[in-house]
Amino acid sequence: MEIITVKESLKKGEDSDRQFKENFTSIDKLAVEISAFANSNGGEIYIGVDDNSTIKGLSSDEIKRLNQWISNASSQKIEPPIFVQTNNATTHTNTMPRT
C-alpha cells in the first residue's frame, strides 16, 4: 500500500470501517478487534497510529510480532478461522502494519 493512500485514509479519521491503534499488547485484544470487523461489513485496523490519526510507527520487532499475532489470532483465536489480509506501509522513519 502506498503511503499516500494511507495518509488519505488517516485524514478521514476513525469510523465503523476504520480503526487506529498505537499497538496491541495482547493477542486476545487483537482477536476482539479482528472479530468485530469480521462480524460486520469488514474494515481496516491501522496499527502504529494514534487516535488523532498521527503515525507513531512500529519497530521491526513489533511488526514481526504483530504479523505473527494477526496470523495466530485469525486462525486460532477466532471460530471459525478467518482470512486477514495485511499490508506494511513504510514512511520515511516508521513502518506500520495494516489489517
Secondary structure, DSSP 4 states (H G I P E B T S, - for coil): --HHHHHHHHHT--BTTEEEES--S-HHHHHHHHHHHHTTT--EEEETB-TTS-B--B-HHHHHHHHHHHHHIIIIISSS------EEEE-SS-EEEE-
